[in-house]
Amino acid sequence: MLGILSAHYENMDPHGMLHYEDRELKRWGEEIFGECNLIDPGKIYIKISKKEAKIHYVDDDRLFERLKVILFRRTRGMEHMMRDLVIALERLYPHILILDSVASVADTTSKISSLLTRREKGIPQLDTTVMLSPSVWSSVEVGMPAIVKPSHGHNGIGVEMCNTRDELGQCMARMQLAIQDPATHMGYGVLAQDYIQVDHEYRVVVINGHPLACAEKFGDKLVRNAAQGAIFLEKNNLDAMRLAADCAIKQELFFVGVDIIVKDNNFYVLECNRSPMFGTFDKATGLHTAQLLMREIHRQLDPSAYQGTTLLDDLVSNASKFDIQPDIETLQMNRNDNVQLVAQMEKNIEAIDVEGKQAVSQELERIKKYLERPEGNDYPKRIKESIAIVNQFVIMFNNLSGDFGDKLGKVWVKLIENIFG
């Protein structure tokens, strides 16, 4: 039996439904393991006496005796408790396979520990200044412009760019107020990094040392992640995938999302997320990350059931077995909105120079033909063809100079969000 343990069940939407990631993990956990429990640490207590030491769960007192494997998901805000729980599990229930180790649980919840580990292991990353308290900022030399983020931030919340020392001071005042509120789970201090205009940013999901795929992130905000509205498009950059796998192995992370940035063909690890959101990644790559993860966990417990196959074999079969299945009804509902967006794009094109106008118009005609084609069984193929068009278009509008290129890009992003959901 599989247990999935999360420090917070904020993974519920306003209607009380699990979000995509946890819904998929539970679905595939039940299919592969037969039973899958979402474990709330708030219902756990440990009795330690001369007679015995035992971990109890309010809803099922024999839960930990029956579990075979536990996957740790979110630990934010409860790092010390989760670390102690891992220690207790390892000592009292050695039969349970724990993902991840004590070291990795502690490491990824501490930015300092993660940064030092990557430095010691020779993993390229950005130079970083960690201020244990925002109040020390006036005595710290920080290059400008700088990216400032909370020590335990999440989903890009609280990340700011400061161009001057005055802006840095104002930012630190806001940070001080934010971290004093325990509900924000932003930790205790602040990280500052020199701002660089990156050429590319990638998300690579790694399971047991194997990179599943690589998706490039596109967005017009400072932080490019799904929570901030970024678009992911599959682009399997082998250098990024190798670096992500190396980082996951050296940080002892069984399941992790690695964010990598590229500047002048130099690759840097930006962040390792041991509880990655993978819904947008799945849409971009056509993979079922939760299924691949559950199969790999089960393979660790019962290798004979897989007849010598590996995760790499699963990836090959996954590419042919699963495809991007668009929601036809949603596509039809969005068709009118898409046509209006195309018209808005045509207006913006009028303001671009002749060469740019010709290139953009060609791509626009291709997407218009896509929108006008009748529905049919060829949707997966057409989706993939359109993704290739999107890749070309994104590169093109990023190279356009001036405000018109920015406006056109934003409209295009909205159009693609409508088309691909």
Secondary structure, DSSP 8 states (H G I E B T S, - for coil): -EEEE-S----B-TTS-B-HHHHHHHHHHHHHHS-EEEE-GGGEEEEE-SS-EEEEETT-TTHHHH-SEEEE---TT-HHHHHHHHHHHHHH-TTSEEES-HHHHHHHH-HHHHHHHHHHTT--B--EEEESSGGGGGGS---SSEEEEETT--TTTT-EEE-SHHHHHHHHHHHHHHHTSGGG---S-EEEEE----SEEEEEEEETTEEEEEEEEE-SSSS-SGGGT-EEEE---HHHHHHHHHHHHHTT-SEEEEEEEEETTEEEEEEEESS---HHHHHHH---HHHHHHHHHHHHH-GGGGTT--HHHHHHHHHHH------HHHHHHHHHHHHHHHHHHHHHHTTS-HHHHHHHHHHHHHHHHHHHS---TTHHHHHHHHHHHHHHHHHHHHH--SHHHHHHHHHHHHHHHHHH-
